Amino acid sequence: MSAGTRKIAVTVSDVVKVNELVTRFRFVPTDGAPLPTFSGGAHVVVEMQDGDVTRLNPYSLMSDPMDQSAYTISVRRDDEGRGGSLFMHTKVKPGDQMMISYPVNLFALDLRAKKHLMIAGGIGITPFLAQIKQLAAMNGNFELHYSCRSPALGSYADELTTAHPGRVHVYFDDQKQAIDLETLLDGQPLGTHIYVCGPKGMINWVRDKASALGWPREAVHYEEFLAPQSGKPFEVKLAVSNKVITVGEHQSLLEAMEAAGVDAPYLCRGGACGQCETDVIGYDGKFIHHDHWLEDEDKASGKKIMPCVSRFEGKTLVLDR
Amino acid sequence: MTIQFNDETFRGDYTFKNSQWAIDRFPFPFHEDNYMYSVNMEQHQGGPEGSVYEKRFDVDEHYVSEMKDRAQVLAEDPLRCQSLPHMTLAGWDLLELIMVSKSEDYPDLFELHRDGNHWHWINKPMGIDQRFTFMDETTLPYGPMEYITRQTQGDFAVLDQRDDNLWMDAGMVTTQADWSLDFDIGMNFFEWHAPVPKAHEMGIFVRALKFLLNVQQGSPARRLNWTMTVNPLLDTSPENYHKWGVQKTTLTPENVGQKQHLRVELQTFFRLPRSNALVFPIRCYLIALEDVVSVPKWGRRLHRVIRDLPEELATYKGFIDNRPLIVDYLSKFDDGLATSPGIWPDKDSEPPLQA
C-alpha cells in the first residue's frame, strides 16, 4: 500500500557555485507546463543516472513555493559520501535532463504558530529559504538564527540579512559566535513554534534544551536527512520475492532491493519518513541502525530495519520483502 | 456530453430521481457478495469513461439541485461550514484545485481565466461570473473554502497535518451520514472515528492514517463507503435527527423499494500544495432500492450483503430495525445465481433474474 510519488521531467537551467562547498541548481519543467506549487520545507528526490548506477537523493526546495516556473536546490559537496553530491557538483551541467519527484513535505510549518522560530546549521538553511519566502508573502511572524562556519561558507547569509533585517541573525564559528539557546528560548512569546534543521548534534541540542525548558513536544519541529553510510557488503534473503541479494559497500539496502527489481516504498530515503520500514523474519548477526524513525526498543528487538540508511553485519538476514 | 440538470428536491416532497444514465453509472460499493471493513484505497487517477471515477470532481444531473439544498441547509445552520483561522491557506488551495480541475474536465460548463493573481471564474450551470484576486479574501463573497464548496457537490473535510496525525480543522458538511462538523471540529483522526464499531480493534484506523499521511501531491487516492437512508435525503445530520430519524418508521413492504435508498460515498483524498493540508471530499450518491434491483447483478448481491451483515454494522449504519423489511424485499431479486466479481453492472454478461 505505497502511496508513491509521481515524477516530473526537468531540465537544468542554471548551475551556480555559491561557495567552496555549495552549488545551486535550477530546474525548469522540460514540457514547459507549470511546476506544482509546494509548501515551505518540502523536498524533492533527484534521480541521478551515474553510469550504471541510479542515485536518488532528497534535497530541500529553496525557491519561492509560489513560483511555478522553476525549482532550485542547493547541494553541499560531501567528499566522504557515496557520490551523489559529487555527481551533482562534477557531472550536472545546464541543459541536462533529469527526473525529480513531486514535492513531499516532512518539515511543514505549523500554521497555527503565533511565531516561527527557525534554527539552522550549515546546509540546513535550505528548507528555511522556502519557508521564509512563504511566510514573508503572508506577513507571517518569523525569526531565523543561522549558524555557519565562516562568512565565506555562509550560504545565503548576506541575502537573508539584507532582505529581512532584524529577523535574521547569523553566527560564525570562526568568529567564536554561538547561539545563546537558553536565552533565545526563554524569551519567546506563547504560541511560538521552533524549527531546527542542521547537523544531528544541533538538532539534539535544540530538542533537549527545549524539552528541559518545558516546551511542548508538538511545538518543536526538526528535519535531518541522513545519507546512507557505506559499509561492508552483506547478503540478504528477501522472503516474499524469493531472492538473495548482496548489498554492495557503497550501496544502501534499499538501493540493492530496487536494483533487484523489488519494490519498496519510500519518500525521503534518509531515515526520517518511515515509509520503507521493513519487518525482519530472521537474522544471525548485528544490525547497524542509522535511522531516526525506529524507537530504541524496535532497534533492540531485531524485528525491524529501515533499508534506506541501515545496514547489517553477520551471517544471515531474512526480510519480509 | 452535455448534462441535463434535474430540478428536484431532497426534502419535503422528495422529487429526487435518478435517470437511466445515473443508474447505469451508480458507484455500487460491493465488489463481492459480502461486506467487511477494509482500507480499500486506490489511486484516484481517472477511471472508465462516463463513470463517477473519470473526473477529479464528478458533476452529474443532480448538481444544481444539490447546491440549492446546500444553500438552504447553510441558511438554517451556518455552523455546517467552519474553518479555523490557520486553515485559510488550505481553503485557497482547495479553491484552486477545484477551479482548475472543473475547468479542465468540463470546459463546456466551467471556465477559469488567470492573469497572475487576477482570476475570472465562470460557472455556467449556476449562472456565476466572478472576478477576484487569488489569495485576497476581501474579493470574494465568502471565504475561499466556503465559496468553492457552495459550488461543488459533496461534503469537504479539510484536514491539517501535524504531529503524525490529521486534524478536522475546516469543512463544509451538509450531506453527511449522521456526523457533525460542529462536534468534530478540531478533533484528530482517532477522535472523530471513535464511534465506529469493530474497526479500531481491527487496526483499520492505524493503517488508514498511515496511508493518508503519505498521500502526496499529484497522487490522490479514493475509496467507497456506504450506508442506508430512508427517502432521498442529503442532510442526514445529527443536528436534524429529530426531523429525519422518525422517517425510518414510515417504511412498509409496499413502499420500501421507492423509499429505501442505498447511500454511497465516493471519498477522495488530495494533498494540498501550499498548506500541506489534506482535503477529503465525501461525495454522496443516492439510489432507490427499486433502481438498484433493475441491475440483476446488483439485486442479487445487495440482498446477500444486507442479509449477512454483522449486527453491529447494521446498528451503526442505522437500519437494524428495518433490516427484515429490506431483506424481504431484496430476496425477491435474488435467484441464487453466482455473481461476477467487481462493482460494475455487467449488464451484457450477467443473466436476467430467473423467475
Interface residues (C-beta under 8 A of the other chain):
Chain A: M1 A3 G4 T5 R6 P36 T37 F38 S39 G41 A42 P65 M66 Y102 P103 V104 N105 A108 D110 L111 R112 Q134 M138 E218 L267 C273 Q275
Chain B: V39 M41 Q43 P85 H86 M87 L89 D160 Q161 R162 D163 R207 F211 N214 V215 Q216 Q217 G218 S219 A221 P273 R274 S275 N276
